[in-house]
Every structure is written in structure tokens, then in C-alpha cells.
Amino acid sequence: MNSEMDKKARLYFRDQLREARATAYQDAEASQQIFFVLEHLGIFLQKKIEGLHGYKKSIEKVASRSPLFNDFPQELREWHIPFANLYDLVRDGRNDALHVGAYARHLTSHAVQLSLILEDALMFESNRVSDFMVRDPVQAFEWQPLSFVRQQMLVNSFSFLPMFLQEDSTWYLLSDYSLAQYLREPSKTERKKRLAITVGSSIQSKAIKIDKATCIIAKTAINEAMEQFDGKPILVVEMNDQKKLIGIITAFDVL
């Protein structure tokens, strides 16, 4: 397998772990998705189906690229659990039928910690925005009612939504703060009226403030992108068509 394919595989499993971890954050008893990714990673590495016990050495080899694998646990044992110990805790918990309540939440916590170490290891040698960005981000459109934009922000825990204004062919960011300021109206009748207003109308009337977004292309070096972070997401656009949004990146994604 060539280095490019190796990189694609690393990013694929990193993304799978991220999605599984996000599921676990939403449900403190939902560790199954992380187990599935570990099993798929083990099958990929060993080219055969075994149990989590059989995949341990192969997965440890991948994880060892991260300083969180063993270096920090040795120096800061009170803060970090060694990967091998975490793996055993997760494996044993996976095989235990009692996956409810406090036990399940504890298991999920260990699975998330294990995932974070693997994600860090899988990102070695990644140095482009395309390696870190969230692809196909949710965006707001001028014709959508504010009620729907509010729903999208709350369901997905977004602080910003990107939007493209046709009027000046420019990308902007709509913030939860700006939306909350406008919608937090004590009168039920007025709040209902404001929720029904479209994004475009609220911007045109200056009821909602939007900020011009910083835009970069996917092949930008991550160090260069880091210099442009100002507490807001950076939008990743198509190199030959800057009207096309292909990703979004925040300091959280690089962390």
C-alpha cells in the first residue's frame, strides 16, 4: 500500500472515531460505536476477523505514534491512563453483558479516552487543512426561516453557521449570539413573528448581524491556517470556485 493510501486510511479511521466519539458525547451510555470502529480498524490492520483481544498489538502499534500512548501516562499517571490499560478496560467492558447506568457511563469514558489517543496517533504527518476540516458543513440560506436556523444550531451544538450572500458574492458567519439577541423577545407574539422571518430579510433589515468569514483552500498548510484563527471558524472553499463551500475548520478540530 503506497503512502497516499496509508494517509487516506488514517484519515478515514480518524473520522470514524470522531463520529463515534461525538455519539458518545450525546449519550453517556453509547460506547458501542467506538467498539465497532476499533473492530473495523483491527480487521483492516490484520486482514482477518478476530476479537478485540486479538487486535490489541496491531492497534497499540498505531497508537504508539502519539505521546499520549505511554509518555504522558508514565510522567503524569494521576492524569492519564496508559493506552494498554485503557484498551484492556474497554475490551473487558465490551465483553461484559452489564452495560447500563454508572457502569456503562464509566465504560464510555474509557472508550472516549482510548479514541482520543488513537485519533492523535492517526493524525501524525498531517499538515494540510484538508486533513483536519469537517467536510460538507451545514450552512444557512437566505430563504430559510430563523426558526429553522435556530433548530439547526441547537440540534448540532453549532455556535456559527456559514452562509453565502448572493448580493455581494461573499461568505459570512451567522452567530448564535446574534440570533439569540434578536429572538430573545419577551412578547410571545413578537417572538413568533421573528422566528418566521427569513435569514435574508433579517440581514437586510439589519436585525441580525453577520461577520465576513475568512476563507482558505483545502491545500493550505495547517500552520498558516492557525495564524488566521480569531475565535471563529474558517471556511474552506473550492480553489477554482470560491462560491462552493467544501469544509469548515476550527481550533477545536486541530486540537
Summary of the structure (lengths in Angstrom):
residues: 255
radius of gyration: 21.7
end to end distance: 28.7
largest distance: 63.2
contacts: 755
relative contact order: 0.11
helix: 54%
strand: 15%
